[in-house]
Amino acid sequence: MGGVFSGEANGNGTDAKDNITAAAVLGINLESNLTGNDLLRARLEASNFEGYAGRFNNNASFNGLDTDYDDNSNDTVRLDELYYQRKLGAGQLTVGTHGVDIDDVAGTADAPSGQYAFIEQFQANPAIANAASGAGIGYKLGLGENLEVAAAYTLPTTSAATTNDGLFGGTNTATAKVTYTPGDRTALSLAYARTSQQGVASGTSLAADPFGNGDANGNNISLAASRSIGRVDLSAHGGLSFLEDGSSDNSATVANWAAQVGVQDLFGEGNYGGIGIGAVPYVTGGDVGSQDAPLAAQAFYSLKVSDGLAVQPQLVYISNPNGNSGNSNVWAGSVKTTLRF
């Protein structure tokens, strides 16, 4: 249950539709194996949640409000994930047709605070995490006790299943990631993604399509770090995306970053609270100009009601929506109830 309380997406007449709504997302994870040392995973999902990004008048939107549960299937059950993992040589192979991305291949060593984040900016760098995914193949290999390398090639499920683009035409992403974990409570990662026919999602409209033709090709670099000290989790990530127009010599640079603090067992066992600051993806320079930084701040508190049941109030503030200081700042919030069984 929640809404966008105030703000503008794109100037006068695009103010927030300040209605409070209630919606649900139902997911069922099915896991099995064929040999005892592998994993076959499928996830079925149904939702009537319309997301927060489009809750502005005159059909305006601000994708800096994207969450990881935005997909509205109008209560129709759909296949959200389908992939298979098994040991191959010294590493692990992942192959699938739905829901495959670099985190499925490599896993994530980030601090827990990202799992509770309200908007996607505070979960991971959108330039890497939200790049085109769906169908794909990847491989992960450990190098000693502390170092791991992974690579993946992914593309939208619909592209992979049709002859219009096939496996290697159209929108796709090639990603490489190196993760260093010097201890159980510290992680550093460096990732690179080569993206085709896509901008950077979950930020300003210009970052998503800087050249106005859906034909941006990019070199995306991301650095992330996390550290847990006692019950306190610290994490930060940031990235730069260097985009080129596939139809001309135009270019654009996109930046984003975030830093968070989370506290385990805050005011009670099993509870978790945190705050974060950052900037959702926005254009910092290039042939298309530059934008004002859309700075974001969030706060949340997850209250464990019982095993499998948690209630989480959360609030986010973003200045300069869509990279324009002339737009009124955005306030949005919700109360999220999570039931696991």
C-alpha positions in Angstrom: 0.0 0.0 0.0 1.5 3.3 -1.0 1.7 6.2 -3.4 3.6 9.2 -4.8 2.6 12.1 -2.5 4.1 15.1 -4.3 6.5 16.2 -7.1 6.6 16.7 -10.8 7.9 14.4 -13.6 8.3 16.9 -16.4 7.2 20.4 -15.6 3.7 22.0 -15.2 0.8 19.6 -15.5 2.8 16.6 -14.7 2.4 16.7 -10.9 1.9 13.5 -8.9 -1.3 11.6 -8.8 -1.4 11.6 -5.0 -3.8 8.7 -4.6 -3.0 5.8 -2.2 -3.4 2.4 -3.7 -3.2 -1.2 -2.5 -1.9 -4.1 -4.6 -0.3 -7.5 -4.3 2.5 -9.5 -5.9 2.3 -13.3 -5.5 5.4 -15.4 -6.4 5.9 -19.2 -6.2 9.4 -20.6 -6.4 9.8 -24.2 -7.6 13.2 -25.8 -7.2 14.3 -29.3 -8.1 17.4 -31.1 -9.3 18.4 -33.9 -11.7 21.6 -35.2 -10.3 21.7 -34.0 -6.7 24.4 -31.4 -7.4 22.4 -29.1 -9.7 19.5 -26.8 -9.6 16.4 -26.3 -11.8 14.5 -23.2 -10.8 11.2 -21.9 -12.0 9.3 -18.9 -10.5 5.6 -18.2 -11.3 4.3 -14.7 -10.5 1.1 -12.7 -10.7 0.7 -9.1 -9.9 -1.7 -6.1 -10.1 0.9 -3.5 -8.9 1.3 -0.7 -11.4 4.5 0.7 -10.0 5.2 4.3 -8.9 7.2 5.6 -11.9 4.1 6.4 -14.0 2.0 8.0 -11.2 2.1 11.5 -12.7 -0.5 13.5 -14.7 -0.5 13.8 -18.5 1.0 10.3 -18.9 4.4 11.6 -17.6 6.8 9.3 -15.8 10.0 9.3 -13.7 11.8 6.0 -13.7 13.9 6.9 -10.7 10.9 5.5 -8.7 11.3 2.0 -10.2 11.1 -0.9 -7.7 12.0 -4.6 -8.3 8.3 -5.6 -8.1 6.9 -3.3 -10.7 5.8 -5.9 -13.3 2.0 -5.7 -13.6 0.5 -8.9 -15.1 -3.1 -7.8 -14.4 -3.3 -10.8 -12.1 -2.4 -13.2 -14.8 0.1 -15.9 -13.8 3.3 -15.7 -15.8 6.7 -17.4 -15.9 9.1 -15.0 -14.3 12.2 -17.2 -14.0 13.4 -20.5 -15.6 17.0 -21.5 -15.4 19.3 -24.4 -14.8 22.6 -24.5 -12.9 25.2 -27.2 -12.6 28.9 -27.8 -12.0 31.0 -27.7 -15.1 34.7 -28.2 -14.8 35.9 -26.1 -11.8 33.1 -23.7 -12.0 29.3 -23.4 -12.4 27.2 -23.0 -15.5 23.9 -21.2 -15.6 21.6 -21.3 -18.6 17.9 -20.3 -18.9 15.2 -18.7 -20.9 13.5 -16.4 -18.3 14.9 -14.2 -15.5 18.7 -14.8 -16.1 21.0 -11.9 -15.2 24.5 -11.5 -13.8 23.4 -11.9 -10.2 21.9 -15.3 -10.9 25.2 -16.4 -12.4 27.6 -14.8 -10.0 25.5 -14.4 -6.8 25.8 -11.3 -4.7 28.0 -10.5 -1.7 26.4 -7.2 -1.0 25.3 -6.1 2.5 21.7 -7.1 3.5 20.5 -3.4 3.3 20.1 -3.7 -0.5 17.5 -6.5 -0.1 15.2 -4.1 1.9 15.7 -1.1 -0.4 12.6 0.8 -1.6 13.8 1.8 -5.1 16.1 -0.1 -7.3 18.9 2.5 -7.1 19.6 1.4 -3.5 19.8 -2.3 -4.5 22.5 -2.2 -7.1 23.9 -0.1 -10.0 21.0 -0.1 -12.5 23.4 0.1 -15.4 24.5 -3.4 -14.6 21.6 -4.9 -12.6 18.8 -3.6 -14.9 20.5 -4.2 -18.2 18.7 -6.4 -20.7 18.2 -9.8 -19.2 15.8 -12.8 -19.5 17.3 -15.5 -21.6 21.0 -16.1 -21.2 24.0 -18.2 -20.4 26.8 -17.6 -17.8 29.7 -19.2 -16.0 31.2 -18.6 -12.6 34.7 -19.7 -11.5 36.4 -19.4 -8.1 40.1 -18.5 -8.1 41.3 -19.5 -4.6 39.3 -18.8 -1.4 38.7 -15.1 -1.9 38.4 -14.3 -5.6 35.6 -15.2 -8.0 35.1 -14.3 -11.7 31.9 -14.6 -13.7 30.6 -13.7 -17.2 27.2 -13.8 -18.7 25.4 -13.0 -22.0 21.8 -12.1 -21.7 18.9 -10.7 -23.8 15.2 -10.2 -23.4 13.2 -13.4 -23.5 11.0 -12.1 -26.3 14.0 -11.3 -28.5 15.5 -14.8 -28.0 12.3 -16.5 -28.9 11.6 -14.7 -32.2 13.3 -14.5 -35.6 13.2 -10.7 -35.6 16.4 -10.4 -33.5 17.3 -13.9 -32.5 20.1 -14.6 -30.0 22.6 -12.1 -31.3 20.7 -9.2 -32.8 18.8 -6.4 -31.2 19.1 -5.6 -27.5 21.6 -7.7 -25.5 24.1 -7.5 -22.6 27.5 -9.0 -22.2 28.7 -8.8 -18.6 31.9 -9.7 -16.6 32.2 -9.4 -12.9 35.1 -9.9 -10.4 34.3 -10.3 -6.7 36.8 -10.3 -3.9 35.8 -11.4 -0.4 38.7 -11.1 2.1 36.4 -12.3 4.9 32.8 -13.4 5.6 31.7 -9.8 6.3 33.5 -7.8 3.6 33.1 -7.8 -0.2 34.4 -5.8 -3.1 33.2 -6.2 -6.7 34.0 -4.7 -10.1 31.7 -5.2 -13.0 31.7 -4.3 -16.7 28.8 -4.6 -19.1 28.7 -4.0 -22.9 25.1 -3.1 -23.7 23.5 -2.9 -27.2 20.4 -0.9 -28.1 19.6 0.3 -24.6 20.3 3.2 -22.3 20.5 3.1 -18.5 17.2 2.2 -16.8 15.7 3.4 -13.5 16.8 7.0 -13.8 16.0 10.0 -15.9 14.2 9.7 -19.3 17.3 11.1 -21.0 19.5 8.4 -19.4 17.2 5.7 -20.7 17.2 7.0 -24.3 19.8 9.8 -24.7 19.6 9.9 -28.5 15.8 9.5 -28.8 16.1 6.5 -31.1 16.5 3.5 -28.8 19.9 2.8 -30.4 22.3 3.5 -27.6 25.3 1.2 -27.2 27.2 1.4 -23.9 30.3 0.6 -21.9 29.2 0.4 -18.3 31.5 0.2 -15.3 30.4 -0.4 -11.7 32.3 -0.6 -8.4 30.6 -1.9 -5.2 31.7 -2.5 -1.6 30.1 -3.7 1.6 31.2 -4.3 5.1 29.4 -5.6 8.2 30.6 -4.4 11.6 28.7 -6.1 14.4 25.1 -5.5 13.7 25.8 -2.6 11.3 25.9 -3.1 7.6 27.7 -0.5 5.4 27.4 -0.6 1.6 28.1 1.6 -1.4 28.1 1.4 -5.2 28.6 3.7 -8.1 29.1 3.6 -11.8 29.7 5.4 -15.1 28.1 4.5 -18.4 29.7 5.7 -21.7 27.0 5.6 -24.3 27.3 5.9 -28.1 24.6 6.5 -30.7 24.4 3.5 -33.1 23.2 5.8 -35.8 25.7 8.7 -35.5 28.8 9.9 -33.6 26.9 11.4 -30.7 27.8 10.3 -27.2 26.5 10.7 -23.6 27.9 9.9 -20.1 25.6 8.6 -17.4 26.4 8.4 -13.7 24.7 6.9 -10.6 25.7 6.1 -7.0 24.4 5.1 -3.6 25.6 4.6 0.0 23.6 2.9 2.8 23.7 2.0 6.4 21.6 -0.8 7.8 21.2 -2.2 11.3 20.3 -5.8 12.1 17.9 -6.6 15.0 17.0 -2.9 15.4 14.6 -2.6 18.4 14.1 -6.3 18.3 15.4 -9.6 17.0 14.7 -10.1 13.3 14.0 -6.4 12.6 16.0 -4.4 10.2 16.3 -0.6 9.6 18.3 1.5 7.3 18.9 4.8 5.5 20.5 5.6 2.2 21.5 8.5 0.0 22.5 8.5 -3.7 21.7 9.7 -7.2 19.6 7.8 -9.7 21.1 7.5 -13.3 21.3 10.9 -15.0 23.3 12.3 -17.9 26.5 14.2 -16.8 27.8 15.2 -20.2 28.3 14.5 -23.9 26.6 15.7 -27.1 23.2 15.7 -25.5 24.1 18.1 -22.7 24.0 17.5 -19.0 21.3 17.3 -16.3 20.9 18.3 -12.7 21.7 15.5 -10.3 18.5 13.7 -9.1 19.6 13.1 -5.5 17.7 10.5 -3.6 17.3 9.6 0.1 15.4 6.7 1.6 14.5 5.3 5.0 12.9 2.0 5.9 12.2 -0.2 8.9 11.3 -3.9 8.5 9.4 -5.2 11.5 9.3 -9.0 12.0 5.8 -9.9 13.1 6.4 -13.7 13.1 8.5 -16.2 11.2 7.7 -15.6 7.5 5.8 -12.3 8.1 7.3 -8.8 8.1 5.8 -5.3 7.7 8.0 -2.6 6.3 7.2 1.2 6.2 9.4 3.0 3.7 9.9 6.5 2.4 11.9 8.0 -0.5 12.7 11.6 -1.5 14.2 12.6 -4.8 15.3 16.1 -5.9 15.5 17.3 -9.4 13.2 14.6 -10.9 14.2 13.6 -14.4 17.3 15.7 -14.0 15.5 19.0 -14.0 15.8 21.4 -11.1 12.6 23.1 -12.3 10.5 20.0 -11.4 9.1 19.9 -7.9 10.9 17.3 -5.7 9.3 13.9 -5.3 8.1 12.2 -2.1 6.8 8.6 -2.2 6.2 6.0 0.4 4.5 2.7 1.1 3.9 0.0 3.7 5.1 -3.3 2.3 3.9 -6.6 3.9 5.9 -9.7 3.0 4.6 -13.2 3.7 6.9 -16.2 3.1 6.0 -19.8 3.5 
